[in-house]
Amino acid sequence: MTSDRVEQIATSVEDKAYADAFVEAEIATTVPFQIRAMRKQRGWKQVELARRTNQNQKTISDFENPNYARFTLTSLKKLASAFDVALIVRFVPFSELVDWAASLSAEKINVPARTKDARLKRQRHAKDLAGDTAGTAIGSGAVFAETTPTIIHPDLHLVTQSSPYDTESAA
């Protein structure tokens, strides 16, 4: 990531209309490129990905087209499952999007499957390697850091006494 690229994007998004268009363009290009890159990385044809997502080949072709960009959360979850990768959909500050866009690389687009994720394997053994006891297993294998509770799965609800989402203690 070059500081010139970061500065250029950060300056450009000062304009609200440009910022909105930039967010839309990042979604419209990054997601289709990721779908295509992950499919090719796995040696699949569009028809194979269609089979794995219970879609038709034309739909997969549309998903890989940056000019199409009509994804639903349901379709993205199906794709994530087929590729055996995680899907994160969240709101972020523009600074995070600027960093992401400025440092975009083939490594970030080619996401390994869960079973080939070297970083995940290191995380599984982090406690053994560091003697750390920071994680607690909850539900179906989800791990939460004790100091920063996070909902990993929509069916799991974790509320702590200090949570702003604890409706019983809300003012």
Secondary structure, 3 states (H helix, E strand, C coil): CCHHHHHHHHHHCCCHHHHHHHHHHHHHHHHHHHHHHHHHHCCCCHHHHHHHHCCCHHHHHHHCCCCCCCCCHHHHHHHHHHHCCCCCCCCCCHHHHHHHHHCCCHHHHCCCCHHHCHHHHHHHCHHHHHCCCCEEEECCCEEEECCCCCCCCCCCCCCCCCCCCCCCCCC
